[in-house]
Amino acid sequence: MELKSFVRDIPDFPKKGVSYKDITPLLLDPEAMHRAVSLFLENLPHRNIDKVVGIESRGFFFATLLAEKLNAGFIPVRKPGKLPHRTHTEDYDLEYGSDTLEIHEDAIQPGEKVLLHDDVLATGGTAVATCKLIEKCGGEIVQCNFLVELEFLKGVEKLKNYNVSSLLKYS
């Protein structure tokens, strides 16, 4: 099964000149979702994972499925004001400004093995900020997982200190 056939390009979304990778068709197909989860699991260096971190919001889809398969906890990383308990925060730069992500302070215990998951690796800013949050909690990042990697944006270069795995690469 070719998973790329389940990702459609939406031209000029969310702004002119951007070609958005829409994963909705993949999410609509149970067989494609199952195949993606199987490939994510095959690409893990080991399965001793305590927590799976998903980045808001499309990262939640597969992160929760992976957490269940790995018998691990799921941790949401969210935009400011979305988590109800005490949080660590991390600011990061975007192409046109900056943003902030948060994680519950007590979500990860020191030394726990963590799998980070998001839908797309683009410039790498969101993933790096999430890695910093995981490390603030004392977690050990086993791998950074992505469904789609936009290689031409070179986000993987910002993650050179981590094991990175992407199922679908676009150059």
C-alpha positions in Angstrom: 0.0 0.0 0.0 1.4 3.4 -1.1 0.6 5.8 1.8 1.5 8.8 -0.3 -1.7 8.1 -2.4 -3.7 9.0 0.8 -2.1 12.5 1.2 -3.5 15.2 -1.0 -2.0 18.5 -1.9 -4.1 21.6 -1.3 -2.6 24.5 -3.2 -2.4 28.0 -1.7 -3.5 26.8 1.8 -3.3 28.2 4.4 -1.8 31.0 2.3 -0.8 31.7 -1.3 2.3 29.8 -2.4 2.0 27.0 0.2 1.1 23.5 -0.9 -0.6 21.9 2.2 -0.3 18.2 2.8 -3.8 17.1 3.8 -3.7 13.8 5.7 -7.5 13.6 6.0 -7.9 10.9 3.3 -5.4 8.7 5.2 -7.4 9.2 8.4 -10.6 8.2 6.6 -9.1 4.8 5.5 -8.8 2.3 8.3 -6.4 0.1 6.3 -4.1 3.1 5.6 -4.2 4.1 9.2 -3.3 0.6 10.3 -0.5 0.5 7.8 0.9 3.8 9.0 0.8 2.7 12.7 2.6 -0.6 11.7 5.3 1.3 9.9 5.8 3.6 12.8 6.3 0.7 15.1 8.7 -1.1 12.7 10.8 2.1 12.6 11.3 2.3 16.4 14.8 1.4 17.5 13.2 -0.3 20.6 9.8 -0.5 22.1 10.7 0.4 25.7 8.7 3.6 25.6 7.1 5.1 28.7 5.3 8.1 27.1 4.3 9.2 23.7 4.1 13.0 23.2 1.8 14.3 20.5 2.0 17.9 19.3 -1.3 19.9 18.9 -3.4 19.0 17.1 -2.8 16.7 14.2 0.0 15.0 16.1 -2.6 13.7 18.5 -4.1 11.3 15.9 -1.3 8.8 15.6 0.4 9.6 19.0 -2.6 8.2 20.8 -2.7 5.1 18.6 1.0 4.6 19.1 0.7 5.0 22.9 -2.0 2.4 23.0 0.1 -0.1 20.9 3.2 0.6 23.0 1.3 0.3 26.3 2.6 3.8 27.1 1.0 7.0 28.4 0.0 9.8 26.0 1.0 13.4 26.6 -0.5 16.3 24.7 1.7 19.3 24.0 -0.5 22.3 23.4 -0.7 26.0 22.7 -0.8 28.3 25.8 -3.9 28.2 28.0 -5.1 24.8 26.8 -3.7 22.7 29.6 -5.4 23.0 33.0 -2.5 22.2 35.4 0.9 23.7 36.0 3.0 23.8 32.8 6.5 24.2 31.4 6.5 26.6 28.4 8.8 26.9 25.5 8.8 29.8 23.0 10.0 29.2 19.4 10.3 31.2 16.2 8.1 30.8 13.2 8.6 32.0 9.7 6.6 35.1 10.5 6.8 35.6 14.2 6.9 33.3 17.3 4.7 31.0 19.2 4.6 29.0 22.5 4.0 25.4 23.5 3.2 23.9 26.9 3.4 20.6 28.6 2.2 19.6 32.1 5.1 19.8 34.5 4.3 16.3 35.9 3.7 14.6 32.6 7.1 12.9 32.4 9.2 11.6 35.2 13.0 11.9 35.1 14.5 9.2 33.0 11.3 8.1 31.2 11.7 7.0 27.6 9.7 9.3 25.3 8.6 9.0 21.7 7.7 12.4 20.1 5.2 12.3 17.3 3.8 15.0 15.0 2.1 14.9 11.6 4.6 17.0 9.6 8.2 18.0 10.0 8.6 21.3 8.1 11.1 23.9 9.5 11.6 22.0 12.7 10.8 24.8 15.1 7.8 23.1 16.7 9.6 19.8 17.1 12.7 21.4 18.7 10.5 23.3 21.1 8.8 20.1 22.1 12.1 18.3 22.6 13.1 21.1 25.0 9.8 20.7 26.9 10.4 16.9 27.2 13.9 17.5 28.4 12.7 20.1 30.9 10.6 17.4 32.4 13.6 15.0 32.6 12.5 12.7 29.7 14.9 10.9 27.4 13.8 11.3 23.7 14.1 7.9 22.0 12.8 9.1 18.6 11.1 12.0 16.9 8.4 10.5 14.6 6.7 12.2 11.7 4.1 11.1 9.2 5.3 13.6 6.6 8.7 15.3 6.2 9.1 18.3 3.9 12.8 17.7 3.1 13.2 21.0 1.2 12.6 22.9 4.4 15.5 21.1 6.1 13.8 20.8 9.5 15.7 17.6 10.2 18.9 19.6 10.5 17.5 21.3 13.6 16.9 17.8 15.1 20.4 16.4 14.4 20.9 15.4 18.0 17.9 13.1 17.9 16.9 10.0 16.1 14.3 11.1 13.5 12.0 8.9 11.5 9.5 10.0 8.8 7.2 7.7 6.8 6.6 10.0 3.8 9.3 12.3 2.4 8.7 15.1 0.0 11.7 16.9 -1.6 
